[in-house]
Amino acid sequence: MANQILALGTTADDGTGDNLRVGGDKINDNFLELYTALGDGDAISSGISASATVISLVDPNISGTISGTFAISGTQTAATITTLNSTTVNAGTATIAAGSITDSSGAISFGNENLTTTGTLGVGAITTTGAFKGADGYTIGNASVAAVMTLASSGIVTFADDILIKDGGTIGNATTAAAIQIEADGDIVLSDDLYISGGLLDLKNEGSVSQIKLYCESSNAHAQTLQSAPHSAASSSVCVLPTASGTLIGTGDTGTLPLVAIDIDGGTDIGADLATADLIIVDDAAGGTNRKATLARVITLVQANIDDPVALALALG
């Protein structure tokens, strides 16, 4: 209902104004509208007080849509705002109890003010056009970001110190405790296979030659060690594994080297007559130990097994 103005007439007692009944009815209607808007129709709400410049609300419950731009000063507590459109909060603290702030697009936009929460802030993604930093300037914990880690242009992140994941942390779909165990001496134990997608494993050390130990299948009782050459050898050789399956033989092995593995067709010819000092390899007593022998022993063998050894010796010079 609009405000009803009492008709006073042009001059006093000219008969053109409202009579007392009509005037009183307008007054009653105006007061009823005010009491209904600001109270329950019979009394003004005790939660509203006003001075010449300030209207105060005690524990208000505001519902509906508030649009426009509002400057809120002071501390507002226990306010419930269902929808807040295009509203600016300046130079004050707004506390919302058991409620939320949502604009028409479903996002919250803040200017130069800070967003502080003592609970959990759940977000889908954080996008920033500037630097992302803490209150003390680019910090993680009590250290600066530059002191904690570096991020290369290739995407590799290098940490200056240890990475600690508290109990319940996960790597992939496995718990940290199930996937990785870090022992007191610094050893890292993996519970399953290790895959390196880059295809290169750099095994460095702190003053001793690098080694890889390969253990047997029974309680890790035995191990063979693959070891690099010492620094004095100045070696950067590349060892290519055999193309066919088999067993590698070391210098200390007593195993056998298959005859087919010795290919002399591609060797260099001696380029001179054979001499008694030339060496050959013999199998001592057939099935015994492989040993070296000079060609002079061939002469001795022949001489012992022919009818005229003197004639053979003369023929061989």
C-alpha contacts under 8 A as a table, 3 or more apart, distances in Angstrom:
res1	aa1	res2	aa2	distance
1	M	33	E	7.35
3	N	30	N	6.21
4	Q	26	K	5.76
4	Q	27	I	7.65
4	Q	29	D	7.88
4	Q	30	N	6.64
5	I	26	K	7.31
6	L	17	G	7.79
6	L	18	D	6.51
6	L	23	G	5.70
6	L	26	K	7.01
7	A	16	T	7.80
7	A	17	G	4.69
7	A	18	D	5.10
7	A	23	G	7.72
8	L	11	T	7.80
8	L	12	A	7.69
8	L	16	T	7.39
8	L	17	G	4.42
8	L	18	D	6.47
9	G	12	A	6.81
9	G	13	D	7.64
9	G	14	D	6.51
9	G	15	G	6.93
9	G	16	T	4.63
9	G	17	G	3.96
9	G	18	D	7.63
10	T	14	D	6.86
10	T	16	T	6.97
10	T	17	G	7.67
11	T	14	D	5.57
13	D	16	T	7.85
13	D	17	G	7.93
14	D	17	G	7.50
18	D	21	R	7.90
18	D	22	V	5.84
18	D	23	G	5.70
19	N	22	V	5.48
19	N	23	G	6.07
20	L	23	G	5.09
20	L	24	G	5.93
21	R	24	G	5.14
21	R	25	D	6.13
22	V	25	D	5.12
22	V	26	K	6.36
23	G	26	K	5.23
23	G	27	I	6.33
24	G	27	I	5.05
24	G	28	N	6.18
25	D	28	N	5.12
25	D	29	D	6.16
26	K	29	D	5.12
26	K	30	N	6.17
27	I	30	N	5.22
27	I	31	F	6.32
28	N	31	F	5.28
28	N	32	L	6.07
29	D	32	L	5.08
29	D	33	E	6.23
30	N	33	E	5.30
30	N	34	L	6.47
31	F	34	L	5.12
31	F	35	Y	6.08
32	L	35	Y	5.12
32	L	36	T	5.96
32	L	41	G	6.15
32	L	42	D	7.90
33	E	36	T	5.15
33	E	37	A	6.10
33	E	41	G	7.59
34	L	37	A	5.14
34	L	38	L	5.99
34	L	39	G	7.96
34	L	41	G	7.90
35	Y	38	L	5.24
35	Y	39	G	5.20
35	Y	40	D	6.52
35	Y	41	G	4.63
35	Y	42	D	6.31
35	Y	43	A	6.07
35	Y	44	I	5.63
36	T	39	G	5.22
36	T	40	D	5.25
36	T	41	G	3.95
36	T	42	D	7.43
36	T	44	I	8.00
37	A	40	D	7.63
37	A	41	G	7.57
38	L	44	I	5.51
38	L	45	S	6.03
38	L	48	I	7.91
39	G	42	D	7.16
39	G	43	A	5.57
39	G	44	I	4.23
39	G	45	S	4.41
40	D	43	A	5.94
40	D	44	I	6.91
40	D	45	S	7.20
41	G	44	I	7.59
44	I	48	I	7.84
45	S	48	I	5.90
46	S	49	S	7.51
47	G	56	S	7.78
47	G	57	L	5.46
47	G	58	V	4.61
47	G	59	D	7.24
47	G	60	P	7.52
48	I	55	I	7.22
48	I	56	S	5.78
48	I	57	L	4.97
48	I	58	V	6.58
49	S	55	I	5.93
49	S	56	S	5.21
49	S	57	L	6.79
50	A	53	T	7.58
50	A	54	V	5.65
50	A	55	I	4.32
50	A	56	S	5.95
51	S	54	V	5.26
51	S	55	I	6.47
57	L	60	P	5.90
59	D	77	T	6.87
59	D	78	A	5.57
59	D	79	A	6.42
60	P	78	A	7.15
60	P	79	A	5.73
60	P	80	T	7.58
61	N	78	A	7.93
61	N	79	A	5.71
61	N	80	T	5.35
61	N	81	I	7.44
62	I	79	A	6.87
62	I	80	T	5.73
62	I	81	I	5.54
62	I	82	T	7.43
63	S	80	T	7.11
63	S	81	I	5.79
63	S	82	T	5.43
63	S	83	T	7.56
64	G	81	I	7.71
64	G	82	T	6.16
64	G	83	T	6.48
65	T	82	T	7.12
65	T	83	T	5.22
65	T	84	L	6.24
65	T	85	N	7.30
66	I	83	T	6.72
66	I	84	L	5.43
66	I	85	N	6.16
67	S	84	L	6.66
67	S	85	N	4.95
67	S	86	S	6.13
67	S	87	T	6.88
68	G	85	N	6.96
68	G	86	S	5.78
68	G	87	T	6.20
69	T	86	S	6.09
69	T	87	T	4.80
69	T	88	T	5.82
70	F	87	T	5.68
70	F	88	T	5.63
70	F	89	V	6.82
71	A	88	T	6.16
71	A	89	V	5.55
71	A	90	N	5.65
72	I	88	T	7.84
72	I	89	V	5.45
72	I	90	N	6.02
72	I	91	A	7.39
72	I	92	G	6.49
72	I	94	A	7.89
73	S	89	V	7.79
73	S	90	N	6.68
73	S	91	A	5.87
73	S	92	G	4.66
73	S	93	T	7.29
74	G	91	A	7.77
74	G	92	G	5.10
74	G	93	T	6.39
75	T	92	G	6.29
75	T	93	T	5.07
75	T	94	A	5.83
75	T	95	T	7.23
76	Q	79	A	6.94
76	Q	93	T	6.83
76	Q	94	A	5.13
76	Q	95	T	5.74
76	Q	96	I	7.91
77	T	94	A	6.93
77	T	95	T	5.08
77	T	96	I	6.39
77	T	97	A	7.23
78	A	95	T	6.84
78	A	96	I	5.86
78	A	97	A	5.10
79	A	95	T	7.22
79	A	96	I	5.42
79	A	97	A	6.37
80	T	96	I	6.33
80	T	97	A	6.82
80	T	98	A	7.46
80	T	99	G	5.76
80	T	100	S	7.79
81	I	84	L	6.71
81	I	96	I	7.90
81	I	99	G	7.01
81	I	100	S	7.13
81	I	101	I	6.97
82	T	99	G	7.69
82	T	100	S	7.29
82	T	101	I	7.27
82	T	102	T	7.87
83	T	101	I	6.71
83	T	102	T	5.99
83	T	103	D	6.59
83	T	104	S	7.96
84	L	87	T	6.48
84	L	101	I	6.49
84	L	102	T	6.32
84	L	103	D	5.77
85	N	102	T	7.98
85	N	103	D	5.41
85	N	104	S	6.67
86	S	103	D	7.59
89	V	92	G	7.01
89	V	94	A	7.62
96	I	99	G	6.02
96	I	100	S	7.13
101	I	108	I	7.40
102	T	105	S	7.92
102	T	106	G	5.71
102	T	107	A	6.37
102	T	108	I	6.42
103	D	106	G	5.38
103	D	107	A	5.97
103	D	108	I	6.42
104	S	107	A	7.69
110	F	113	E	6.24
110	F	114	N	7.68
110	F	115	L	7.84
117	T	120	T	7.21
117	T	121	L	7.17
123	V	126	I	7.21
128	T	131	A	7.08
128	T	132	F	7.00
132	F	138	Y	7.23
133	K	136	D	7.89
133	K	137	G	5.57
133	K	138	Y	4.38
133	K	139	T	6.55
134	G	137	G	5.20
134	G	138	Y	5.57
134	G	139	T	5.78
134	G	140	I	7.87
135	A	138	Y	7.96
136	D	139	T	6.61
137	G	144	S	7.65
138	Y	144	S	5.73
138	Y	145	V	5.65
139	T	142	N	6.47
139	T	143	A	5.59
139	T	144	S	4.29
139	T	145	V	5.24
140	I	143	A	5.64
140	I	144	S	6.11
140	I	145	V	5.99
140	I	148	V	7.54
143	A	147	A	6.39
143	A	148	V	6.58
144	S	147	A	5.27
144	S	148	V	6.40
145	V	148	V	5.08
145	V	149	M	6.07
145	V	150	T	7.86
146	A	149	M	5.71
146	A	150	T	6.28
147	A	160	A	6.88
148	V	159	F	5.93
148	V	160	A	5.31
148	V	161	D	7.20
149	M	157	V	6.78
149	M	158	T	5.43
149	M	159	F	4.31
149	M	160	A	5.61
150	T	157	V	5.80
150	T	158	T	5.27
150	T	159	F	6.65
151	L	155	G	6.36
151	L	156	I	5.92
151	L	157	V	4.65
151	L	158	T	6.53
152	A	155	G	5.39
152	A	156	I	5.35
152	A	157	V	6.48
153	S	156	I	7.43
159	F	162	D	7.25
159	F	163	I	7.69
165	I	169	G	5.72
165	I	176	T	7.49
166	K	169	G	5.77
167	D	176	T	7.51
167	D	177	A	7.47
168	G	175	T	6.33
168	G	176	T	7.01
168	G	177	A	7.92
169	G	175	T	6.08
169	G	176	T	5.72
170	T	173	N	6.61
170	T	174	A	5.77
170	T	175	T	4.41
170	T	176	T	5.02
171	I	174	A	5.77
171	I	175	T	6.26
171	I	176	T	5.90
171	I	179	A	7.47
174	A	178	A	6.41
174	A	179	A	6.16
175	T	178	A	5.26
175	T	179	A	6.23
176	T	179	A	5.15
176	T	180	I	5.61
176	T	181	Q	7.74
177	A	180	I	5.64
177	A	181	Q	6.05
178	A	181	Q	7.49
178	A	191	S	6.73
179	A	190	L	5.87
179	A	191	S	5.34
179	A	192	D	7.22
180	I	188	I	6.82
180	I	189	V	5.78
180	I	190	L	4.87
180	I	191	S	6.40
181	Q	188	I	5.75
181	Q	189	V	4.98
181	Q	190	L	6.47
181	Q	191	S	7.87
182	I	186	G	6.18
182	I	187	D	5.81
182	I	188	I	4.60
182	I	189	V	6.29
183	E	186	G	5.37
183	E	187	D	5.27
183	E	188	I	6.39
183	E	189	V	7.68
184	A	187	D	7.32
190	L	193	D	7.22
190	L	194	L	7.53
196	I	199	G	5.88
196	I	200	L	7.31
196	I	201	L	7.64
203	L	210	S	6.57
204	K	210	S	6.41
205	N	208	S	6.24
205	N	209	V	6.96
205	N	210	S	6.07
209	V	227	Q	6.94
209	V	228	S	5.93
209	V	229	A	7.11
209	V	230	P	6.22
209	V	231	H	7.97
210	S	227	Q	5.93
210	S	228	S	5.72
211	Q	225	T	6.40
211	Q	226	L	5.54
211	Q	227	Q	4.43
211	Q	228	S	6.57
212	I	225	T	5.58
212	I	226	L	5.05
212	I	227	Q	6.51
213	K	223	A	5.89
213	K	224	Q	5.62
213	K	225	T	4.40
213	K	226	L	6.30
214	L	223	A	5.15
214	L	224	Q	5.23
214	L	225	T	6.27
214	L	226	L	7.92
215	Y	220	N	5.24
215	Y	221	A	7.10
215	Y	222	H	5.55
215	Y	223	A	4.04
215	Y	224	Q	6.50
216	C	219	S	7.50
216	C	220	N	5.37
216	C	221	A	6.45
216	C	222	H	5.49
216	C	223	A	6.03
217	E	220	N	6.13
217	E	221	A	7.98
218	S	221	A	6.09
220	N	223	A	7.17
229	A	233	A	6.46
229	A	235	S	6.82
230	P	233	A	5.65
230	P	234	A	7.44
231	H	234	A	5.44
231	H	235	S	7.57
242	P	245	S	7.20
249	I	253	D	6.12
249	I	255	G	7.19
249	I	257	L	7.51
250	G	253	D	5.28
257	L	261	A	6.96
258	P	261	A	5.38
258	P	262	I	7.39
259	L	262	I	5.52
260	V	263	D	6.81
263	D	266	G	6.79
263	D	267	G	7.84
264	I	267	G	5.12
270	I	273	D	7.97
274	L	278	D	6.67
275	A	278	D	5.49
275	A	295	L	6.85
275	A	296	A	7.96
276	T	294	T	6.09
276	T	295	L	4.55
276	T	296	A	4.40
276	T	297	R	7.97
277	A	294	T	5.36
277	A	295	L	6.19
277	A	296	A	6.66
278	D	294	T	5.34
278	D	295	L	5.72
279	L	292	K	6.39
279	L	293	A	5.41
279	L	294	T	4.37
279	L	295	L	6.20
280	I	292	K	5.64
280	I	293	A	5.30
280	I	294	T	6.08
280	I	295	L	6.95
281	I	290	N	6.80
281	I	291	R	5.74
281	I	292	K	4.58
281	I	293	A	6.20
282	V	290	N	5.72
282	V	291	R	5.43
282	V	292	K	6.03
282	V	293	A	6.85
283	D	286	A	5.29
283	D	287	G	6.45
283	D	288	G	5.92
283	D	289	T	5.91
283	D	290	N	4.51
283	D	291	R	6.37
284	D	287	G	7.00
284	D	288	G	4.91
284	D	289	T	5.35
284	D	290	N	5.89
284	D	291	R	6.57
285	A	288	G	5.50
285	A	289	T	7.96
293	A	297	R	6.86
294	T	297	R	5.84
294	T	298	V	7.64
295	L	298	V	5.15
295	L	299	I	6.97
296	A	299	I	5.25
296	A	300	T	6.52
297	R	300	T	4.92
297	R	301	L	6.09
298	V	301	L	5.03
298	V	302	V	6.20
299	I	302	V	5.18
299	I	303	Q	6.03
299	I	313	A	7.83
300	T	303	Q	5.15
300	T	304	A	6.24
301	L	304	A	5.26
301	L	305	N	6.50
302	V	305	N	5.18
302	V	306	I	6.29
302	V	309	P	7.63
303	Q	306	I	5.72
303	Q	308	D	7.62
303	Q	309	P	4.55
303	Q	310	V	7.78
303	Q	312	L	7.12
303	Q	313	A	7.62
304	A	309	P	7.13
306	I	309	P	5.99
308	D	311	A	5.61
308	D	312	L	6.72
309	P	312	L	5.08
309	P	313	A	6.16
310	V	313	A	5.10
310	V	314	L	6.27
311	A	314	L	5.13
311	A	315	A	6.18
312	L	315	A	4.98
312	L	316	L	6.15
313	A	316	L	5.19
313	A	317	G	6.08
314	L	317	G	5.04
